[in-house]
Amino acid sequence: MKNKRGDGYIGTCVMILILCMILSIFIEFVATVNVIRISERNARIVLDSFVMENSIEIYDSIKTGTDFTEVVDVEQYISKYSEYNSLDFNENMLYCVGDDGEELYRQTIPTVRLIEENRLKIIAEYTITVPLYFAGQQVTEVTVPITVTSKFNPKF
């Protein structure tokens, strides 16, 4: 501290620079994980809503003693999912674009199918791709497969 020439501060400046870079990478990682978790949570909310809407049809079939579900209306789920998440559709992908017009993430169109035949137990699977930035430049992309399940459990 008594040195007035400034050459004693080079090590300190380098350490602060390294610390800032590590902090920047950590913040980018946390933001990416947050985007993935929000996407999965929103998919689960929409899928649960989808199951509840279709539970009336299932309940009617349970009353008749069949508990039978033939098909899942995938287009209805995809429409509700993209509307709930404000996603844009383009070339078999769904895109989330930020206020500045920059792509926040993209994902494949969810595939929705029944887990068990003749029951309302549904699984939705998709892959989300999040671009990673460092110093304002895209460095790489992270691709994560996501699986969300929901089922109707009648309470008698």
DAPEMO-V671666 format. One record per residue. N is the residue number from 0. PSI is psi in degrees with one decimal (none if undefined). OMEGA is omega as a letter, one per 40 degrees, with the letter a starting at -180 (* if undefined). D_FIRST is the distance of its C-alpha to the first C-alpha in Angstrom with 1 decimal. Layout:
((N;PSI;OMEGA;D_FIRST) (N;PSI;OMEGA;D_FIRST))
//
This chain:
((0;-24.5;a;0.0) (1;-13.5;a;3.8) (2;122.1;a;5.5) (3;-6.4;a;7.7) (4;-28.7;i;10.2) (5;-7.7;a;9.2) (6;-14.3;i;10.8) (7;-10.6;a;8.1) (8;-3.1;a;8.8) (9;-46.1;i;12.5) (10;-41.6;i;13.0) (11;-42.1;i;11.5) (12;-41.1;i;13.8) (13;-42.3;i;16.6) (14;-40.7;i;16.5) (15;-39.6;i;16.6) (16;-45.0;i;19.4) (17;-42.8;i;21.3) (18;-41.2;i;21.0) (19;-38.4;i;22.4) (20;-44.7;i;25.2) (21;-42.4;i;26.2) (22;-40.1;i;26.3) (23;-43.5;i;28.4) (24;-42.0;i;30.8) (25;-42.7;i;31.1) (26;-40.7;i;32.0) (27;-40.5;i;34.5) (28;-46.4;i;36.1) (29;-41.1;i;36.4) (30;-40.3;i;38.0) (31;-45.2;i;40.4) (32;-38.1;i;41.5) (33;-42.5;i;42.0) (34;-43.4;a;44.3) (35;-43.4;i;46.3) (36;-39.8;i;46.7) (37;-42.0;i;47.8) (38;-44.2;i;50.3) (39;-42.2;i;51.7) (40;-43.5;i;52.0) (41;-37.7;i;53.7) (42;-39.5;i;56.1) (43;-40.6;i;57.0) (44;-46.6;a;57.6) (45;-39.2;i;59.9) (46;-41.6;i;61.7) (47;-41.6;i;62.3) (48;-41.9;i;63.7) (49;-42.9;i;65.8) (50;-42.1;a;67.2) (51;-38.6;i;68.0) (52;-37.4;a;69.8) (53;-5.1;a;71.9) (54;-25.0;i;72.5) (55;-43.8;i;75.4) (56;-40.7;i;77.2) (57;-41.9;a;76.4) (58;-41.0;i;77.6) (59;-40.1;i;80.9) (60;-32.0;i;81.4) (61;-39.3;i;80.5) (62;-32.3;i;83.2) (63;-5.2;i;85.7) (64;15.1;a;84.7) (65;-34.2;a;83.1) (66;56.9;a;79.3) (67;127.2;i;79.3) (68;121.2;a;76.8) (69;-54.5;a;77.7) (70;164.2;i;74.9) (71;130.9;i;71.5) (72;90.1;a;71.1) (73;-40.2;a;68.0) (74;-38.3;i;68.1) (75;-42.5;i;67.9) (76;-46.8;a;64.8) (77;-39.5;i;63.0) (78;-46.9;i;63.9) (79;-39.0;a;62.6) (80;-47.3;a;59.4) (81;-32.6;i;58.5) (82;-42.5;a;59.3) (83;-36.7;a;57.3) (84;1.5;a;54.2) (85;51.2;a;54.7) (86;146.3;i;55.0) (87;141.8;a;56.6) (88;129.1;i;59.2) (89;119.4;i;59.3) (90;58.6;i;61.0) (91;22.1;i;61.2) (92;154.0;i;57.6) (93;134.8;a;56.1) (94;140.9;i;53.0) (95;120.3;a;50.4) (96;135.9;a;48.9) (97;179.9;a;46.1) (98;-29.9;a;46.1) (99;3.1;i;44.6) (100;2.2;i;47.4) (101;139.0;i;45.3) (102;123.1;i;46.8) (103;-44.3;i;45.2) (104;166.4;i;47.5) (105;158.4;a;51.0) (106;157.7;i;53.5) (107;161.7;i;56.9) (108;129.8;a;59.8) (109;137.7;i;60.3) (110;127.3;a;63.3) (111;129.9;i;65.0) (112;165.6;i;67.7) (113;138.5;i;69.4) (114;-46.8;i;68.2) (115;141.3;i;71.7) (116;145.5;i;74.9) (117;20.2;i;76.8) (118;155.2;i;73.8) (119;71.9;i;71.2) (120;109.3;a;68.2) (121;145.5;i;66.1) (122;136.3;i;63.2) (123;129.7;a;61.1) (124;137.4;i;59.1) (125;168.7;i;56.8) (126;129.3;a;53.8) (127;138.7;i;50.8) (128;121.2;a;48.5) (129;123.3;i;45.0) (130;140.3;i;43.0) (131;132.6;a;39.3) (132;146.9;i;36.9) (133;126.2;a;33.4) (134;36.5;i;31.6) (135;0.3;a;34.9) (136;140.2;i;37.0) (137;123.9;a;39.6) (138;-48.9;a;38.7) (139;-177.6;i;41.6) (140;144.8;i;44.0) (141;127.0;i;44.5) (142;125.8;a;48.2) (143;124.3;i;49.2) (144;138.5;a;52.8) (145;135.8;i;53.6) (146;127.7;a;56.7) (147;134.5;i;57.8) (148;153.6;i;60.9) (149;149.2;i;63.0) (150;156.9;i;66.3) (151;120.2;i;69.0) (152;104.3;a;69.9) (153;141.7;i;73.0) (154;104.2;i;73.2) (155;none;*;76.9))
//
